[in-house]
Amino acid sequence: MKLITWNIQWGRGLDGRVDLARIVSTARELADFDVLCVQEVADNFPELEDSNGADQFSELAELLLPEYRLYAAFGVDASADEGRRRRFGNAVITRYSAMSVRRHSLPWPPDPGKPSMPRVAVEMTLQAPMGPLRVTTTHLEYYSDVQRRAQAARLRNLHDEACQRAMHPPPADKGPFNAVPQAASAILCGDFNFPPENAAYGEIQNALASGAPRYRDAWPLVHGHHPHAPTFCLHSDAYSKTPYCCDFVFVSDDLAPRVRSIEVDLETQASDHQPVIVELDDR
């Protein structure tokens, strides 16, 4: 199983060109991916730099038909003068069957003086070759550490809740109460906007009170103590003079033996972030 996570910056490359077809072709060149998780997808935001305000969720879905389906979650979902919604968020694109989809609004506590926006995670239970697999992608707050740590804690708690449901499934019923498959095996990925040195990086991997398999960063599972490859500010110093890693793939502890490889594409400049590619044994 191959998964790519990438903050695509609404398709804007460092050349100032917004090109979703380039994003898709770059991802296809990196891997014959089964799951593509993307952050910073926009709809009706023409004020974003070099954007024409297109519905990028629909554009990405069309570019990847018929092999893949796109499932989105919007952190920002606001009205506009012409009646069309203004949306900004994340998406999971996959060739696997989506057994269930959940969308989580993440905490947004006040942090006076800090710019911020609502943040969201989209969680899917996929029918993967290894069995039901829960995949969540997210994009945490950039400017506020208070909000970022609260959001990271919520993601960990959501994982614990899902694992407990898997261990103690509800009784079968009809209609919306009908039990959908619950999976303890899970992947959490995206742009976390913290480096490995930040306290939230360790907190998200803390042991769970339920005893369920905790999240573990896939990078050291493969590369040991070798520092994370940079995923941000590698080809531009607009936000930092020093490149660093803030895009991660966490896997539940039971999946750790399946992690075959994880790499960062250090070459592409199709976004201001670098894509991360992880491969897991699926049998």
VOGU-3710 file (C-alpha; in Angstrom, 3 decimals, decimal comma):
1> mklitwniqw> 0,000/0,000/0,000  1,345/3,414/-0,998  0,177/6,678/0,547  1,215/10,254/-0,247  0,487/13,228/1,980  1,061/16,724/0,610  0,165/20,296/1,507  -0,441/21,530/-2,038  -0,880/25,265/-1,226  -4,010/25,445/-3,458
11> grgldgrvdl> -1,854/24,077/-6,298  0,468/27,075/-6,321  4,049/26,267/-7,192  7,056/28,380/-6,352  6,906/29,697/-9,920  3,638/31,429/-9,006  1,526/29,147/-11,206  -1,566/27,455/-9,810  -1,726/24,113/-11,591  -3,653/21,184/-10,137
21> arivstarel> -2,824/19,020/-13,151  0,842/19,450/-12,220  0,065/18,379/-8,648  -1,626/15,213/-9,904  1,080/14,369/-12,426  3,798/14,917/-9,801  2,003/12,617/-7,371  1,629/9,963/-10,063  5,328/10,191/-10,862  6,209/9,705/-7,205
31> adfdvlcvqe> 4,184/6,521/-6,759  1,302/4,440/-8,010  -0,502/5,631/-4,909  -3,507/3,981/-3,325  -4,245/6,973/-1,093  -3,433/10,641/-1,682  -4,025/13,024/1,233  -3,928/16,723/0,397  -4,180/19,857/2,474  -4,899/23,496/1,535
41> vadnfpeled> -7,500/22,858/-1,133  -9,594/25,933/-1,956  -12,965/26,737/-3,484  -14,009/30,312/-4,313  -11,000/32,051/-2,793  -9,778/34,286/-5,645  -7,869/36,457/-3,177  -5,391/33,638/-2,555  -2,183/34,432/-4,389  -2,419/33,660/-8,129
51> sngadqfsel> -5,759/31,859/-7,663  -8,704/32,217/-10,030  -11,189/31,124/-7,358  -11,985/27,747/-8,941  -13,593/24,865/-7,085  -10,439/22,821/-6,572  -12,210/19,962/-4,820  -14,199/19,304/-8,010  -11,158/19,864/-10,222  -9,037/17,353/-8,315
61> aelllpeyrl> -11,847/14,815/-8,327  -12,230/15,128/-12,099  -8,491/14,870/-12,708  -8,380/11,539/-10,878  -11,546/9,936/-12,218  -12,439/7,136/-12,770  -9,812/5,318/-10,718  -10,059/7,418/-7,551  -12,735/9,075/-5,455  -12,270/12,261/-3,414
71> yaafgvdasa> -13,655/12,828/0,095  -13,320/16,351/1,482  -13,633/18,193/4,773  -13,859/21,973/5,056  -12,315/23,906/7,901  -13,680/27,107/6,392  -17,193/26,942/4,931  -18,594/30,455/4,585  -21,139/32,304/2,486  -20,206/34,611/-0,372
81> degrrrrfgn> -22,031/37,512/-1,994  -22,965/35,539/-5,108  -24,433/32,706/-3,023  -21,642/30,264/-3,753  -19,869/28,846/-0,700  -16,256/29,699/0,144  -14,497/26,543/1,289  -10,966/25,663/2,372  -9,791/22,350/3,729  -8,385/18,890/3,142
91> avitrysams> -9,200/15,784/1,124  -8,486/12,082/0,968  -8,350/10,648/-2,534  -8,321/6,877/-2,804  -8,844/3,902/-5,069  -10,015/1,820/-2,089  -13,651/1,461/-1,108  -14,700/3,950/1,564  -16,523/1,955/4,214  -17,267/5,075/6,273
101> vrrhslpwpp> -16,327/8,753/6,368  -16,254/11,100/9,357  -15,371/14,788/9,477  -14,066/16,332/12,681  -13,944/20,007/13,576  -10,832/20,479/15,694  -10,537/22,729/18,778  -10,215/26,456/18,111  -9,609/28,039/21,534  -9,087/31,810/21,599
111> dpgkpsmprv> -5,492/32,997/21,428  -5,653/36,817/21,409  -3,492/38,559/18,847  -2,837/35,413/16,782  -4,333/35,026/13,298  -6,024/31,664/12,850  -8,706/29,755/10,983  -10,975/26,792/11,776  -9,200/23,463/11,358  -10,619/20,089/10,428
121> avemtlqapm> -9,712/16,435/9,952  -11,295/13,996/7,519  -11,281/10,384/8,730  -12,082/7,399/6,540  -12,297/3,696/7,151  -11,019/2,104/3,964  -11,306/-1,461/2,749  -7,586/-2,019/2,256  -5,992/-5,339/1,272  -4,811/-5,758/4,888
131> gplrvttthl> -8,373/-5,257/6,147  -10,282/-2,218/7,449  -7,884/0,696/7,806  -8,634/4,112/9,263  -6,916/7,016/7,471  -7,121/10,584/8,767  -5,594/13,676/7,231  -5,429/17,133/8,777  -3,779/20,547/8,753  -3,167/22,155/12,138
141> eyysdvqrra> -2,939/25,848/13,006  0,250/27,628/11,965  0,341/30,769/14,112  -0,993/29,610/17,489  0,786/26,952/19,537  -2,126/26,985/21,993  -4,533/25,971/19,247  -2,093/23,581/17,599  -1,502/21,602/20,799  -5,226/21,442/21,525
151> qaarlrnlhd> -5,832/20,150/18,009  -3,074/17,531/18,300  -4,529/16,336/21,603  -7,969/15,994/20,030  -6,567/13,881/17,178  -4,982/11,540/19,700  -8,248/11,317/21,636  -10,199/10,608/18,453  -7,833/7,727/17,786  -8,344/6,394/21,313
161> eacqramhpp> -12,128/6,634/20,936  -12,058/4,777/17,617  -9,859/2,038/19,052  -12,244/1,584/21,989  -15,190/1,293/19,592  -13,243/-1,349/17,663  -12,597/-3,275/20,875  -16,214/-2,898/22,039  -18,352/-2,613/18,893  -21,977/-1,530/19,270
171> padkgpfnav> -24,713/-4,109/18,690  -25,954/-4,521/15,153  -29,045/-2,497/14,311  -30,864/-1,033/11,340  -30,702/2,345/9,650  -28,174/4,897/10,931  -27,574/2,789/14,031  -26,282/-0,052/11,874  -22,741/-0,784/13,019  -20,098/0,215/10,477
181> pqaasailcg> -16,676/-1,441/10,669  -14,475/0,027/13,382  -10,721/-0,168/12,875  -7,936/0,160/15,407  -5,328/0,035/12,631  -4,843/3,652/11,629  -2,764/6,213/9,770  -2,745/9,907/10,668  -1,004/12,253/8,252  -0,857/15,834/7,105
191> dfnfppenaa> 0,700/19,196/7,842  0,985/19,500/11,618  2,815/22,830/11,599  5,161/21,727/14,362  8,709/20,323/14,113  9,781/17,112/15,860  11,195/19,227/18,720  7,751/20,603/19,610  6,011/19,110/22,643  2,933/18,258/20,564
201> ygeiqnalas> 5,001/15,839/18,467  5,588/13,650/21,505  2,140/14,179/22,990  0,371/12,862/19,908  2,349/9,619/20,306  1,703/9,106/24,036  0,372/5,753/25,191  -3,414/5,486/25,292  -5,259/4,881/28,546  -7,296/2,163/26,852
211> gapryrdawp> -4,156/0,207/26,023  -4,971/0,439/22,306  -2,133/0,816/19,778  -0,773/4,351/20,027  0,365/6,484/17,119  4,036/6,314/16,138  5,916/8,484/13,669  6,748/6,303/10,664  10,017/8,123/9,918  12,157/6,725/12,791
221> lvhghhphap> 10,669/3,273/12,193  12,605/3,274/8,905  15,409/5,782/9,416  16,179/5,357/13,113  17,831/8,414/14,629  18,515/10,017/11,252  16,911/13,490/11,272  13,657/13,994/9,441  14,032/15,219/5,898  12,705/18,785/5,547
231> tfclhsdays> 9,196/19,204/4,170  8,807/22,995/4,399  10,842/26,044/3,360  13,261/23,860/1,414  13,126/25,947/-1,768  11,774/29,192/-0,321  12,537/31,167/2,824  9,227/33,043/2,863  8,322/31,565/6,270  11,653/30,369/7,627
241> ktpyccdfvf> 15,305/30,753/6,725  15,883/27,168/7,842  14,055/24,243/6,205  12,343/21,904/8,644  9,920/18,984/8,833  6,293/19,597/9,797  4,549/17,036/7,568  4,313/13,610/9,184  2,822/10,170/8,779  1,880/8,527/12,079
251> vsddlaprvr> 0,863/4,862/12,129  -0,797/2,886/14,888  1,598/0,637/16,753  0,186/-2,528/15,197  1,074/-1,192/11,731  4,688/-0,370/12,637  6,053/-3,731/11,388  4,329/-3,117/8,053  6,110/0,175/7,313  8,463/-0,644/4,465
261> sievdletqa> 9,658/2,824/3,481  9,020/6,529/4,003  10,653/9,241/1,961  10,301/12,937/1,213  10,505/14,190/-2,358  13,097/16,948/-2,061  12,983/18,052/-5,702  9,497/19,233/-6,580  8,612/22,918/-6,361  4,959/22,439/-7,298
271> sdhqpvivel> 4,027/23,649/-3,772  5,806/25,307/-0,863  5,726/21,920/0,916  7,375/18,659/-0,091  5,271/15,502/-0,458  5,839/12,532/1,856  5,523/9,005/0,476  5,052/5,962/2,710  4,769/2,312/1,701  3,289/-0,428/3,900
281> ddr> 3,124/-4,174/3,428  -0,538/-4,913/2,805  -0,598/-8,687/3,277
//
